[in-house]
Each structure stands twice: as C-alpha cells, then as structure tokens.
Amino acid sequence: MLVVERMSRPPITVAGEATVQEALDIIQEHRLRHLPVLAADGALVGIVSEKDLLRANSGASVKAIMTRDVVTVTEYT
C-alpha cells in the first residue's frame, strides 16, 4: 500500500498561530489524530497530535506545543 492511497487531499492543516482550541476543533471535525503545522508561506514547520493538544492550555498557540522535527516521506512511499 502506498501513502497516496491513504492520505487526505488536500491535506488538512493548521497554522502555527492558531490556538490549541482551534486545532482541537479541526481535529474533531475531521476525525484526525494529527495535524501538520504550516508557516504563513505554506512551509511545513511541525506537527501536533490530539494528545499534545488535550494536554495544553486551550489559549496557547499551536506553535508553542508542536513537534518541530518532522519526518516526511513522498506520497509514493
């Protein structure tokens, strides 16, 4: 099975400036467990998990709690 067969198109993402509550709303609406975090220019800058968000202060920014070292693969992996 290839990643392309399982991935969301377009990917559902969140901005680093979003609040934890905003990110939780996105995760719950789309039934996800993780969200890629994008900079204003669209570059991938991190990832945040539902678990990270549930443990954080709801007013905090996603940028403050995201994991910055993200491992990526191509869609044909």
ZICOR-V590067 format. One record per residue. N is the residue number from 0. RES is the residue in one small letter. D_LAST is the distance of its C-alpha to the last C-alpha in whole Angstrom. Layout:
n:N res:RES d_last:D_LAST
n:N res:RES d_last:D_LAST
This chain:
n:0 res:m d_last:8
n:1 res:l d_last:6
n:2 res:v d_last:6
n:3 res:v d_last:8
n:4 res:e d_last:10
n:5 res:r d_last:11
n:6 res:m d_last:11
n:7 res:s d_last:15
n:8 res:r d_last:16
n:9 res:p d_last:18
n:10 res:p d_last:17
n:11 res:i d_last:20
n:12 res:t d_last:21
n:13 res:v d_last:24
n:14 res:a d_last:26
n:15 res:g d_last:27
n:16 res:e d_last:30
n:17 res:a d_last:30
n:18 res:t d_last:32
n:19 res:v d_last:31
n:20 res:q d_last:32
n:21 res:e d_last:31
n:22 res:a d_last:27
n:23 res:l d_last:28
n:24 res:d d_last:30
n:25 res:i d_last:26
n:26 res:i d_last:25
n:27 res:q d_last:27
n:28 res:e d_last:28
n:29 res:h d_last:24
n:30 res:r d_last:24
n:31 res:l d_last:21
n:32 res:r d_last:21
n:33 res:h d_last:19
n:34 res:l d_last:19
n:35 res:p d_last:18
n:36 res:v d_last:21
n:37 res:l d_last:22
n:38 res:a d_last:25
n:39 res:a d_last:27
n:40 res:d d_last:26
n:41 res:g d_last:22
n:42 res:a d_last:21
n:43 res:l d_last:18
n:44 res:v d_last:21
n:45 res:g d_last:20
n:46 res:i d_last:19
n:47 res:v d_last:22
n:48 res:s d_last:22
n:49 res:e d_last:25
n:50 res:k d_last:26
n:51 res:d d_last:27
n:52 res:l d_last:28
n:53 res:l d_last:30
n:54 res:r d_last:32
n:55 res:a d_last:33
n:56 res:n d_last:36
n:57 res:s d_last:35
n:58 res:g d_last:37
n:59 res:a d_last:34
n:60 res:s d_last:32
n:61 res:v d_last:28
n:62 res:k d_last:28
n:63 res:a d_last:30
n:64 res:i d_last:28
n:65 res:m d_last:24
n:66 res:t d_last:22
n:67 res:r d_last:22
n:68 res:d d_last:19
n:69 res:v d_last:16
n:70 res:v d_last:13
n:71 res:t d_last:10
n:72 res:v d_last:6
n:73 res:t d_last:6
n:74 res:e d_last:6
n:75 res:y d_last:4
n:76 res:t d_last:0
